[in-house]
Amino acid sequence: MTPSTPTSTSSHPEAAAVSMMSSTHANLTPPRTVAVIDIGAISIRMAVAEIHADGHIRTLESLLQPVDLGREAFDTRRLSRKGIERAATVLRKFRRVLSEYGVTDTNDIRVVATSAVREAINRIAFIDRVYVATGLDVEPIDEAEVNRITYMGITPMLMARQETAEAKSVVVEVGSGSTELLMIRSGNVLHSDSFRLGSLRLIQELDASGLRGAKLRHLLETHVRRFVNRIAHELEADASLQLVVMGGDIRFAAHRLLEDWDEHSLAKLPTAKLEKLSTQVLSMNEDEVVKRFGATFVEAETLSVSLLAYTLFAKHFELPHLFVSGANLRDGLLADMQQGGNWTSEFRQQIIRSAVSLGGRYAVDAAHARAVADLARGLFDQLATEHRLDTRHEVLLYVAALLHEVGLYVNLHSNHKHAYYLIRSSELFGLSQHELHLVAMVARYHRRASPQAAHEGYDSLDRKDRVAVTKMAALLRLAIALDDTRSGRIREIRCVIEEKQMVIVAPGVDDVSLEQLAMRTNSSLFRDIFGVPVLLRAGE
């Protein structure tokens, strides 16, 4: 019996003892107390939680403090000094709360900022002021990172319910500054997108019209319908889908329309009920919403737009009900901390699926791309002690290998440069803009010149990223040479260092003369960065 074969504890007392000891050890290991803070457009939210040894996350406390950063950021693209100080004051209070929980190490605290801070031209001043005032590092995250974190938080809920696990589930969150969208089926991301249009941003645009009352409401409905139609067109989906909505506004509504919802599972909300509440909120001013529903003034301002959008989404696809998720950005951040910031194998596959889809859009030779990617991964794994890159770089290299020939779609001449521009201007689910930039740079250097300080994109990288790009590009060039015949005949390789040279052996292949010619051309970058020449040998 192999070690991985499951065994019965009743038949194998030794295994039972080991299992009990492991369980006891997990129970005795004290939980790690951590915190995540989300600096949004209209509020700053914090969740304090325990991460247990078995991976369980228990939220201890959630705090919310209204801070209107979005209004000024969306209007002037600047954060005022007053707004920055308000945020710093809130974060100082949050740190005092964390001290009471014994959370003082900044490694146990993750602070992220979304659209309001990310889009402000003086975001560096905001980040520096917060650090001086609190010692906290604020991380502005882009739309791709938000979608990644959302995926981590929502997927367990989708998979726990048959209706949403098997069907196409469209996950939509209308935030204050932007709207995030994911289409997921069986845990796989079919489509992801982000639209720079949120409830607060739209309200500001409409306020400039000078209209009031019924005319303003009609203009609002027209804008939201146009927005919903645009997103529905992006999805290219039929009516056989489930709509899952997220966000503070819909949670607020669900708690008033549904009984005993604990936010830990998806709640089924009839479209008719949501439409009735949406119509009611639209007919009221902010003071009336606060008084009638117990909302804060910040919530009252954005509630009408969000509820209208969710209602129109459901009606557009003729859905009798929609699902409400209690998952939020902080849940995803906590899950990310529990995993140590590492990408799970499932998440890696989502990134690769997105890359394969992009390659198909540009008519990439899929068989050659996959062969090169697999060879690049093999080189990465076997040369780990030489390159000393982390596991995320393996994924970035694999994606760059899958996409290194997209530039041929534009022109054979300078296709490596075309590859850079096409990848840089695309979106790949799961990769931040910075990570996508690294992928584009690696693909750009899959042939021709070595990286130069004067090259566009390369000059903006710090030394760590410059070295990583050069190392990955060197490995990619070797992988391309190994499949120079485009036959896929070299599938396995073995790398050894012999007499100050790196030898690649191709087991099972008797004649590698063509690949050896390609290797002589493609291995110079490897020698430049690693300091050893490369020799390819036939199988032994």
C-alpha positions as CSV (number, residue, x, y, z in Angstrom):
1,M,0.0,0.0,0.0
2,T,1.3,3.4,-0.9
3,P,1.7,6.1,1.8
4,S,-1.0,8.2,0.1
5,T,-3.6,5.4,0.3
6,P,-6.3,6.2,3.0
7,T,-6.3,3.7,5.9
8,S,-8.9,2.8,8.5
9,T,-7.9,4.0,12.0
10,S,-9.6,0.9,13.5
11,S,-7.4,-1.4,11.5
12,H,-4.2,0.5,11.9
13,P,-3.7,1.7,15.5
14,E,-0.4,3.4,14.6
15,A,-2.2,5.6,12.1
16,A,-4.9,6.4,14.6
17,A,-2.3,7.4,17.1
18,V,-0.6,9.7,14.6
19,S,-4.0,11.2,13.6
20,M,-4.9,11.8,17.3
21,M,-1.5,13.4,18.0
22,S,-1.8,15.7,14.9
23,S,-5.3,16.7,16.0
24,T,-4.2,17.3,19.6
25,H,-1.2,19.4,18.3
26,A,-3.6,21.5,16.2
27,N,-5.9,22.0,19.2
28,L,-3.0,23.0,21.5
29,T,-1.5,25.5,19.0
30,P,-2.8,28.9,20.0
31,P,-4.7,30.8,17.2
32,R,-3.0,33.7,15.5
33,T,-4.9,37.0,16.0
34,V,-4.8,39.2,12.9
35,A,-6.6,42.2,11.5
36,V,-7.5,43.5,8.0
37,I,-8.5,47.0,7.3
38,D,-10.3,48.2,4.1
39,I,-10.0,51.9,3.3
40,G,-12.9,52.5,0.9
41,A,-14.5,55.5,-0.7
42,I,-17.1,56.1,2.0
43,S,-15.8,54.3,5.0
44,I,-12.9,52.5,6.7
45,R,-13.7,49.0,7.9
46,M,-11.7,46.6,10.1
47,A,-12.1,43.0,10.9
48,V,-10.2,41.3,13.8
49,A,-10.1,37.5,13.6
50,E,-8.4,34.4,14.9
51,I,-6.7,32.1,12.4
52,H,-6.6,28.6,13.9
53,A,-4.0,25.9,13.1
54,D,-6.6,23.9,11.2
55,G,-7.3,26.8,8.9
56,H,-10.5,27.9,10.5
57,I,-11.0,31.7,10.7
58,R,-13.2,33.1,13.5
59,T,-14.1,36.8,13.3
60,L,-13.8,38.5,16.7
61,E,-15.0,42.0,15.9
62,S,-15.9,44.1,12.9
63,L,-15.7,47.9,13.0
64,L,-16.9,50.6,10.6
65,Q,-16.2,54.3,10.5
66,P,-17.6,56.6,7.8
67,V,-14.9,58.6,6.1
68,D,-15.8,60.3,2.9
69,L,-12.7,60.1,0.8
70,G,-14.4,59.2,-2.5
71,R,-16.3,62.4,-3.0
72,E,-13.1,64.6,-3.2
73,A,-11.0,61.9,-4.9
74,F,-13.6,61.2,-7.7
75,D,-14.2,64.9,-8.2
76,T,-10.7,66.4,-8.1
77,R,-8.5,63.3,-8.1
78,R,-6.9,64.6,-4.9
79,L,-7.4,63.7,-1.3
80,S,-7.7,66.9,0.9
81,R,-5.5,67.4,3.9
82,K,-8.6,67.3,6.0
83,G,-9.7,64.0,4.6
84,I,-6.3,62.5,5.1
85,E,-6.3,63.6,8.7
86,R,-9.7,62.1,9.3
87,A,-8.5,58.8,7.9
88,A,-5.4,58.9,10.1
89,T,-7.5,59.6,13.1
90,V,-9.7,56.6,12.5
91,L,-6.7,54.3,11.9
92,R,-5.1,55.5,15.1
93,K,-8.3,54.5,16.9
94,F,-8.3,51.1,15.2
95,R,-4.7,50.6,16.3
96,R,-5.7,51.2,19.9
97,V,-8.4,48.5,19.5
98,L,-5.9,46.1,18.1
99,S,-3.6,46.8,21.0
100,E,-6.4,45.6,23.3
101,Y,-6.5,42.3,21.3
102,G,-2.7,42.0,21.5
103,V,-2.2,42.7,17.8
104,T,0.8,44.9,17.7
105,D,3.0,43.3,15.0
106,T,2.4,44.9,11.6
107,N,2.9,41.5,10.0
108,D,-0.4,40.6,11.5
109,I,-2.2,43.6,10.1
110,R,-3.0,44.1,6.4
111,V,-4.3,47.5,5.3
112,V,-5.6,47.9,1.7
113,A,-7.1,50.9,-0.1
114,T,-9.4,50.7,-3.1
115,S,-10.6,53.2,-5.8
116,A,-10.6,56.5,-3.8
117,V,-7.0,56.3,-2.7
118,R,-5.8,54.3,-5.7
119,E,-7.0,57.0,-8.1
120,A,-5.8,60.0,-6.1
121,I,-2.7,61.7,-7.6
122,N,-1.5,62.4,-4.0
123,R,-1.9,58.8,-2.8
124,I,1.8,58.7,-1.8
125,A,1.2,61.6,0.6
126,F,-1.8,59.7,2.0
127,I,0.2,56.5,2.5
128,D,3.2,58.4,4.1
129,R,0.9,60.3,6.4
130,V,-0.8,57.2,7.6
131,Y,2.5,55.5,8.2
132,V,3.8,58.4,10.2
133,A,0.6,58.6,12.3
134,T,0.0,54.9,12.8
135,G,3.0,52.8,11.6
136,L,0.7,51.0,9.2
137,D,1.6,50.4,5.6
138,V,-1.3,51.1,3.2
139,E,-1.4,49.0,0.1
140,P,-3.5,50.4,-2.8
141,I,-4.9,47.4,-4.6
142,D,-6.0,47.5,-8.2
143,E,-9.2,46.0,-9.7
144,A,-7.5,42.7,-10.5
145,E,-6.5,42.2,-6.9
146,V,-10.0,43.0,-5.7
147,N,-11.4,40.4,-8.1
148,R,-8.8,37.8,-6.9
149,I,-9.7,38.5,-3.2
150,T,-13.5,38.4,-4.0
151,Y,-13.0,35.1,-5.8
152,M,-11.4,33.6,-2.6
153,G,-14.2,34.9,-0.4
154,I,-17.2,34.0,-2.6
155,T,-16.2,30.6,-4.1
156,P,-16.8,28.5,-1.0
157,M,-20.3,29.9,-0.7
158,L,-21.1,29.2,-4.4
159,M,-19.8,25.7,-4.2
160,A,-21.8,25.0,-1.0
161,R,-25.1,25.5,-2.8
162,Q,-26.1,23.3,-5.8
163,E,-28.0,26.0,-7.6
164,T,-24.9,28.2,-7.8
165,A,-22.2,25.5,-7.9
166,E,-23.4,24.0,-11.2
167,A,-24.9,27.0,-13.0
168,K,-23.1,30.0,-14.4
169,S,-23.0,32.4,-11.4
170,V,-22.6,36.1,-12.1
171,V,-21.2,37.8,-9.1
172,V,-21.7,41.5,-9.0
173,E,-20.7,44.1,-6.5
174,V,-21.7,47.7,-7.0
175,G,-19.3,49.7,-4.9
176,S,-19.0,53.4,-4.3
177,G,-16.3,53.9,-6.9
178,S,-16.4,50.9,-9.2
179,T,-18.4,47.8,-10.0
180,E,-16.7,44.4,-10.0
181,L,-17.9,41.4,-11.9
182,L,-17.1,37.7,-12.0
183,M,-18.7,34.9,-13.9
184,I,-18.0,31.6,-12.2
185,R,-19.1,28.0,-13.0
186,S,-18.0,24.9,-11.0
187,G,-15.4,27.1,-9.3
188,N,-13.9,28.2,-12.6
189,V,-13.7,31.9,-13.6
190,L,-15.2,32.3,-17.1
191,H,-15.1,36.1,-17.1
192,S,-13.9,38.9,-14.9
193,D,-14.1,42.7,-15.3
194,S,-14.2,45.9,-13.5
195,F,-16.1,49.1,-14.4
196,R,-15.1,52.5,-13.2
197,L,-18.6,53.4,-12.3
198,G,-20.0,53.1,-8.7
199,S,-22.9,54.5,-6.8
200,L,-21.1,57.5,-5.3
201,R,-19.3,58.3,-8.6
202,L,-22.6,58.2,-10.5
203,I,-24.4,60.4,-7.9
204,Q,-21.7,63.0,-8.2
205,E,-22.1,63.0,-12.0
206,L,-25.9,63.4,-11.7
207,D,-25.6,66.2,-9.0
208,A,-23.8,68.3,-11.6
209,S,-26.8,68.1,-13.9
210,G,-28.7,70.5,-11.5
211,L,-31.9,68.3,-11.8
212,R,-34.0,67.5,-8.8
213,G,-37.0,65.3,-7.9
214,A,-38.7,63.2,-10.5
215,K,-36.4,64.4,-13.3
216,L,-33.3,63.5,-11.4
217,R,-34.8,60.1,-10.6
218,H,-35.6,59.5,-14.3
219,L,-32.0,60.5,-15.3
220,L,-30.6,58.1,-12.6
221,E,-32.7,55.2,-13.9
222,T,-31.6,55.9,-17.5
223,H,-27.9,55.9,-16.5
224,V,-28.2,52.7,-14.5
225,R,-30.2,50.9,-17.2
226,R,-27.5,51.9,-19.7
227,F,-24.8,50.6,-17.4
228,V,-26.6,47.3,-16.7
229,N,-27.1,46.7,-20.5
230,R,-23.4,47.4,-21.0
231,I,-22.4,44.8,-18.4
232,A,-24.9,42.3,-19.7
233,H,-23.4,42.7,-23.2
234,E,-20.0,42.0,-21.8
235,L,-21.1,38.8,-20.3
236,E,-22.5,37.4,-23.6
237,A,-24.7,35.1,-21.4
238,D,-28.1,33.6,-21.8
239,A,-30.8,33.6,-19.2
240,S,-29.6,30.3,-17.7
241,L,-27.5,31.9,-14.9
242,Q,-27.7,32.8,-11.3
243,L,-27.1,36.3,-10.0
244,V,-25.1,36.7,-6.8
245,V,-24.8,40.2,-5.4
246,M,-22.4,41.6,-2.8
247,G,-21.7,44.8,-1.0
248,G,-22.8,46.8,2.0
249,D,-25.9,48.2,0.4
250,I,-27.4,44.9,-0.6
251,R,-26.5,43.4,2.9
252,F,-28.3,46.3,4.4
253,A,-31.4,45.6,2.3
254,A,-31.3,41.8,2.8
255,H,-31.4,42.2,6.6
256,R,-34.6,44.2,6.3
257,L,-36.2,41.9,3.8
258,L,-35.2,38.5,5.1
259,E,-35.5,36.9,8.5
260,D,-32.6,35.3,10.4
261,W,-29.9,35.7,7.8
262,D,-26.5,35.2,9.4
263,E,-24.4,36.3,6.3
264,H,-22.5,33.0,6.4
265,S,-24.4,31.5,3.5
266,L,-26.1,32.7,0.4
267,A,-29.6,34.1,0.9
268,K,-32.3,33.8,-1.7
269,L,-34.0,37.2,-2.2
270,P,-37.1,37.4,-4.5
271,T,-36.6,40.1,-7.2
272,A,-40.1,41.4,-6.5
273,K,-39.2,42.2,-2.9
274,L,-36.0,44.0,-3.9
275,E,-37.8,46.0,-6.5
276,K,-40.4,47.1,-4.0
277,L,-37.7,48.3,-1.6
278,S,-35.7,49.9,-4.4
279,T,-38.8,51.9,-5.6
280,Q,-39.5,53.0,-2.0
281,V,-35.9,54.2,-1.4
282,L,-35.9,56.0,-4.8
283,S,-39.0,58.0,-3.7
284,M,-37.3,59.2,-0.5
285,N,-34.6,61.8,0.3
286,E,-31.6,60.9,2.4
287,D,-33.1,62.2,5.7
288,E,-36.2,60.0,5.1
289,V,-34.1,56.9,4.4
290,V,-32.1,57.5,7.6
291,K,-35.2,57.9,9.7
292,R,-37.2,55.1,8.0
293,F,-34.6,52.4,7.8
294,G,-32.0,53.4,10.4
295,A,-29.3,53.9,7.8
296,T,-26.3,56.2,8.3
297,F,-26.2,59.3,6.0
298,V,-23.3,57.7,4.1
299,E,-25.4,54.5,3.4
300,A,-28.5,56.6,2.6
301,E,-26.6,58.4,-0.1
302,T,-25.6,55.4,-2.1
303,L,-28.4,53.0,-1.3
304,S,-30.8,54.0,-4.1
305,V,-28.2,53.5,-6.9
306,S,-27.0,50.1,-5.8
307,L,-30.5,48.7,-5.1
308,L,-31.7,49.9,-8.5
309,A,-28.7,48.4,-10.3
310,Y,-29.2,45.0,-8.6
311,T,-32.9,45.0,-9.4
312,L,-32.3,45.9,-13.0
313,F,-29.7,43.1,-13.3
314,A,-32.2,40.5,-12.1
315,K,-35.0,41.8,-14.3
316,H,-32.7,42.0,-17.4
317,F,-32.1,38.3,-17.1
318,E,-35.7,37.6,-16.1
319,L,-34.7,36.1,-12.8
320,P,-37.4,35.5,-10.2
321,H,-34.8,35.8,-7.4
322,L,-31.2,36.6,-6.8
323,F,-28.7,35.4,-4.2
324,V,-27.2,37.8,-1.6
325,S,-23.7,37.0,-0.2
326,G,-22.4,38.3,3.1
327,A,-18.9,37.8,1.9
328,N,-16.8,41.0,1.6
329,L,-13.3,42.2,0.8
330,R,-12.2,41.6,4.4
331,D,-13.2,38.0,4.3
332,G,-11.0,37.5,1.2
333,L,-8.2,39.3,2.9
334,L,-8.4,37.1,6.0
335,A,-8.4,34.0,3.7
336,D,-5.4,35.3,2.0
337,M,-3.6,35.8,5.3
338,Q,-4.6,32.3,6.4
339,Q,-2.9,30.9,3.3
340,G,0.2,33.0,3.9
341,G,-0.4,35.0,0.7
342,N,0.4,31.9,-1.3
343,W,-1.7,31.1,-4.4
344,T,-3.6,27.8,-4.1
345,S,-3.3,25.3,-6.9
346,E,-7.0,26.0,-7.8
347,F,-6.2,29.7,-8.0
348,R,-3.2,29.1,-10.2
349,Q,-5.3,27.1,-12.6
350,Q,-7.7,30.1,-12.8
351,I,-4.8,32.3,-13.9
352,I,-3.7,29.8,-16.5
353,R,-7.2,29.4,-17.8
354,S,-7.4,33.1,-18.3
355,A,-4.0,33.1,-20.1
356,V,-5.1,30.3,-22.4
357,S,-8.2,32.1,-23.3
358,L,-6.3,35.3,-24.1
359,G,-3.9,33.3,-26.3
360,G,-6.8,31.8,-28.2
361,R,-8.0,35.4,-28.9
362,Y,-4.7,36.1,-30.7
363,A,-4.6,32.8,-32.5
364,V,-1.5,31.5,-30.6
365,D,-0.2,28.0,-31.6
366,A,-1.7,26.4,-28.5
367,A,0.3,23.1,-28.7
368,H,3.6,24.9,-29.0
369,A,2.7,27.4,-26.3
370,R,1.7,24.6,-23.8
371,A,4.9,22.6,-24.6
372,V,7.1,25.7,-24.0
373,A,5.2,26.5,-20.8
374,D,5.6,23.0,-19.5
375,L,9.3,23.0,-20.3
376,A,9.8,26.4,-18.7
377,R,8.1,25.0,-15.5
378,G,10.4,22.0,-15.6
379,L,13.5,24.3,-15.8
380,F,12.1,26.5,-13.1
381,D,11.6,23.6,-10.7
382,Q,15.0,21.9,-11.4
383,L,17.0,25.2,-11.2
384,A,15.3,26.5,-8.0
385,T,18.6,26.7,-6.1
386,E,20.1,28.7,-8.9
387,H,17.3,31.3,-9.6
388,R,15.9,31.5,-6.0
389,L,12.6,33.0,-7.2
390,D,9.4,32.3,-5.4
391,T,6.4,30.2,-6.4
392,R,4.5,33.2,-7.8
393,H,7.2,33.7,-10.3
394,E,6.7,30.2,-11.5
395,V,3.1,31.1,-12.5
396,L,4.2,34.3,-14.1
397,L,6.8,32.5,-16.2
398,Y,4.2,29.8,-17.2
399,V,1.8,32.6,-18.3
400,A,4.5,34.4,-20.2
401,A,5.4,31.2,-22.0
402,L,1.8,30.6,-22.9
403,L,1.6,34.1,-24.4
404,H,5.0,34.8,-25.8
405,E,3.8,34.6,-29.4
406,V,0.7,36.8,-29.2
407,G,2.7,39.5,-31.0
408,L,2.6,37.4,-34.2
409,Y,-1.1,38.4,-34.4
410,V,0.1,41.9,-35.2
411,N,3.2,41.3,-37.3
412,L,6.1,38.9,-37.6
413,H,8.5,41.9,-37.5
414,S,9.2,43.0,-33.9
415,N,6.6,40.5,-32.6
416,H,8.3,40.4,-29.2
417,K,7.5,44.1,-28.8
418,H,4.0,43.6,-30.0
419,A,3.6,40.8,-27.4
420,Y,4.6,43.3,-24.7
421,Y,2.0,45.8,-25.7
422,L,-0.8,43.3,-26.2
423,I,-0.2,41.6,-22.8
424,R,0.3,44.9,-21.0
425,S,-3.0,46.3,-22.3
426,S,-5.0,43.1,-21.5
427,E,-6.5,41.8,-18.3
428,L,-5.8,38.4,-16.9
429,F,-7.8,37.2,-14.0
430,G,-5.8,36.9,-10.8
431,L,-2.9,39.0,-11.8
432,S,-2.4,42.6,-10.6
433,Q,-1.3,45.3,-13.0
434,H,2.2,45.0,-11.6
435,E,2.3,41.2,-12.1
436,L,0.8,41.6,-15.6
437,H,3.6,44.0,-16.3
438,L,6.2,41.4,-15.3
439,V,4.6,38.8,-17.6
440,A,4.6,41.3,-20.5
441,M,8.3,42.1,-19.9
442,V,9.3,38.4,-19.9
443,A,7.4,37.8,-23.1
444,R,9.0,40.9,-24.6
445,Y,12.4,39.3,-24.0
446,H,11.7,35.9,-25.4
447,R,13.9,36.7,-28.3
448,R,16.3,39.2,-29.7
449,A,17.9,41.8,-27.4
450,S,18.7,41.4,-23.7
451,P,17.0,43.7,-21.2
452,Q,18.3,47.3,-21.4
453,A,17.8,50.2,-19.0
454,A,16.5,52.3,-21.9
455,H,13.7,49.8,-22.8
456,E,10.2,50.9,-22.2
457,G,8.7,49.3,-19.1
458,Y,12.0,47.8,-17.9
459,D,13.3,51.1,-16.8
460,S,10.4,51.5,-14.3
461,L,11.2,48.3,-12.5
462,D,13.1,48.1,-9.2
463,R,16.3,46.0,-9.0
464,K,14.5,43.0,-7.6
465,D,11.9,42.9,-10.4
466,R,14.6,43.6,-13.1
467,V,16.6,40.6,-11.9
468,A,13.4,38.4,-11.7
469,V,12.4,39.4,-15.3
470,T,15.9,38.6,-16.6
471,K,16.0,35.2,-14.9
472,M,12.5,34.3,-16.2
473,A,13.3,35.5,-19.7
474,A,16.5,33.4,-19.7
475,L,14.5,30.3,-18.7
476,L,11.8,31.0,-21.3
477,R,14.4,31.2,-24.1
478,L,15.8,27.8,-23.1
479,A,12.3,26.4,-23.1
480,I,11.6,27.8,-26.6
481,A,14.9,26.3,-27.9
482,L,13.9,22.9,-26.5
483,D,10.7,23.0,-28.6
484,D,12.3,24.6,-31.6
485,T,10.9,21.8,-33.9
486,R,7.4,22.5,-32.6
487,S,6.9,18.7,-32.4
488,G,6.7,18.4,-28.6
489,R,9.1,15.5,-28.7
490,I,11.1,16.8,-25.8
491,R,8.7,16.5,-22.8
492,E,11.1,15.6,-20.0
493,I,14.4,17.2,-19.1
494,R,17.1,16.7,-16.5
495,C,19.3,19.6,-15.5
496,V,22.8,19.1,-13.9
497,I,25.7,21.4,-13.3
498,E,28.9,19.8,-14.7
499,E,32.3,21.4,-14.9
500,K,31.1,25.0,-14.7
501,Q,28.3,24.5,-17.2
502,M,24.6,23.7,-17.0
503,V,23.8,20.5,-18.9
504,I,20.2,19.8,-20.0
505,V,19.6,16.1,-20.8
506,A,16.5,15.1,-22.9
507,P,15.6,11.5,-21.8
508,G,14.2,9.3,-24.6
509,V,15.3,11.6,-27.4
510,D,18.2,10.3,-29.6
511,D,18.8,13.3,-31.9
512,V,18.7,16.9,-30.5
513,S,20.8,18.5,-33.2
514,L,18.2,21.0,-34.3
515,E,17.5,21.9,-30.7
516,Q,21.2,22.3,-30.0
517,L,21.4,24.9,-32.8
518,A,18.5,26.8,-31.3
519,M,20.1,26.5,-27.8
520,R,23.3,28.2,-29.0
521,T,21.3,31.2,-30.0
522,N,18.9,31.2,-27.1
523,S,21.3,30.5,-24.1
524,S,23.3,33.7,-24.1
525,L,21.0,35.5,-21.7
526,F,21.1,32.5,-19.3
527,R,24.9,32.7,-19.3
528,D,24.8,36.5,-18.7
529,I,22.5,36.2,-15.7
530,F,23.6,32.9,-14.2
531,G,27.3,32.9,-15.2
532,V,27.4,29.4,-16.8
533,P,27.0,28.2,-20.4
534,V,24.3,25.7,-21.4
535,L,24.8,22.4,-23.1
536,L,22.0,20.2,-24.4
537,R,22.5,16.5,-24.7
538,A,20.4,13.7,-26.2
539,G,18.9,11.1,-23.8
540,E,21.2,8.8,-21.9
